[in-house]
Amino acid sequence: MRVIVVGAGLVGLSAAWWLARQGHEPVLLEQGPLPNPAASSFDRHRLIRLAHAAGDGRGRLIHEAYAAWERLWADLGRSHYRETGMLVTGGAPGDWIHTCRDGFDALGQAYDIWEPGELARRCPFLELAPGDFGLFTARGGALLTERIIADLLAWLAERGVVMRDNGQVVAVEPSRARAVLADGGQVEGDALIIAAGAWTGRLLDRLAPRLEPRRAVVLYLRPPPDIAREWAGSPCFLDFGGTSDIYLVPPLDGMDLKFGAGAHSRPGDPAAPRRLEAGEPEELLGFLRPHISGLDRYRVTGARVCFTCYSPDQAFIAGGLEGRTVYATGCSGQMAKFAAVMGSRLAEAATGGFDPMLLPGWARGELPPAAAA
Ligand SMILES: Cc1cc2nc3c(=O)[nH]c(=O)nc-3n(C[C@H](O)[C@H](O)[C@H](O)COP(=O)(O)OP(=O)(O)OC[C@H]3O[C@@H](n4cnc5c(N)ncnc54)[C@H](O)[C@@H]3O)c2cc1C
């Protein structure tokens, strides 16, 4: 089948990969360059983790996600996953660590508790509040997303997949699997996959009220050499307690430490110029300073303004429209880790291998594995 894929972020590229390996003919349309640095997926890395709140179906779906990455690594001939382990810290009543532990317990997921002394010993670079402990899983780490995107583009190019850059889609006709381009051209297929990330509401009016594009800034930091030694072999971090919603990737693979804070993100327009505002690095450092000792000795080596998509309940929004048109959007800034499995599922749903009606429930992690297989 000829399948039009709108968007060359990780989800669209994964859908094209799945289609091509199943013998279909994907046609990839990307509004910007290939790769597009404005895509949510485009950054040095994104976190992948087992940790999810109790009741969040993604705690189950994540195992399907890992299996899909394994299939991708096999096809690419190398893995872009660095399994550092994932550590959540905190301890005060209301800290996310408790919700997360409940989530593990509900699913029977094994984890380790690092008592305060062990946490301080293993992570001497942390500034800990009295009673802070760690919740650790050996599974979890960083997906090197820029490298995944580069390899997927090369893999698709080698197989002769048609990929159009600067091919902005301004309208879609789901019943005809047709995309209308900004230059007036039209591209039609047997099926259509919409993987337009934070721009999805612009293409699909009916989804717009449920989608909120949000602007987020990440900072790259280089610790001084004495502290850099302490970071060697560190896990990735998720949430240091409190309400800042911090995520952190330690220095790895020659890349500097990266962090961001959910509390610093705000609604915005993904098409607006990506400018760092005066004072923003300092604002962001303010979220991290209580948790990292000697932070003022770290050097800021870079920053990136990114956009991602949110929904009111932060669940993924995916589904089928008329004809063979399907869509997905990564709400709550969590889709990178699910991109390979989401792209595969969309491709299956577009080509008749999975019921598109099941997509919404599957994306919420509500389907039992047998129904989703
Ligand atoms: C700061 C930050 C940190 C994050 N951290 C994590 C994390 O640790 N773990 C995690 O799992 N997720 C994380 N996310 C979320 C994750 O990056 C996204 O959910 C995911 O990359 C979305 O992938 P996508 O392919 O759906 O969208 P995108 O990567 O945005 O790709 C969509 C593509 O569609 C193109 N497009 C849009 N509209 C059109 C159109 N009309 N015509 C043609 N092309 C179009 C865009 O240009 C873009 O290239 C984070 C996001 C941000 C911003």
The ligand as a Gaussian input file, in Angstrom:
#p B3LYP/6-31G(d) Opt

LIG

0 1
 C       12.148000      19.581000      26.396000
 C       11.496000      18.285000      26.098000
 C       11.851000      17.153000      26.797000
 C       11.246000      15.956000      26.530000
 N       11.652000      14.867000      27.206000
 C       11.155000      13.664000      26.876000
 C       11.662000      12.503000      27.494000
 O       12.575000      12.564000      28.327000
 N       11.140000      11.319000      27.137000
 C       10.155000      11.201000      26.204000
 O        9.719000      10.086000      25.936000
 N        9.654000      12.285000      25.588000
 C       10.148000      13.511000      25.899000
 N        9.684000      14.625000      25.267000
 C        8.590000      14.506000      24.317000
 C        9.042000      13.956000      22.982000
 O       10.211000      14.605000      22.540000
 C        7.908000      14.116000      21.980000
 O        6.697000      13.660000      22.560000
 C        8.197000      13.306000      20.739000
 O        9.481000      13.581000      20.237000
 C        7.145000      13.612000      19.690000
 O        7.501000      12.978000      18.484000
 P        6.591000      13.225000      17.218000
 O        7.228000      12.507000      16.088000
 O        5.178000      12.950000      17.573000
 O        6.648000      14.818000      17.006000
 P        7.827000      15.702000      16.420000
 O        9.134000      15.165000      16.766000
 O        7.535000      17.112000      16.762000
 O        7.644000      15.523000      14.862000
 C        6.562000      16.090000      14.177000
 C        7.062000      16.478000      12.811000
 O        5.960000      16.829000      12.008000
 C        6.307000      17.935000      11.225000
 N        5.073000      18.596000      10.828000
 C        4.180000      19.179000      11.661000
 N        3.153000      19.691000      10.956000
 C        3.416000      19.409000       9.665000
 C        2.711000      19.686000       8.460000
 N        1.558000      20.361000       8.471000
 N        3.252000      19.273000       7.284000
 C        4.425000      18.574000       7.279000
 N        5.120000      18.306000       8.380000
 C        4.632000      18.708000       9.570000
 C        7.162000      18.779000      12.167000
 O        7.946000      19.719000      11.480000
 C        7.970000      17.707000      12.862000
 O        9.172000      17.438000      12.181000
 C       10.250000      15.860000      25.528000
 C        9.881000      16.989000      24.814000
 C       10.500000      18.193000      25.081000
 C       10.118000      19.393000      24.281000

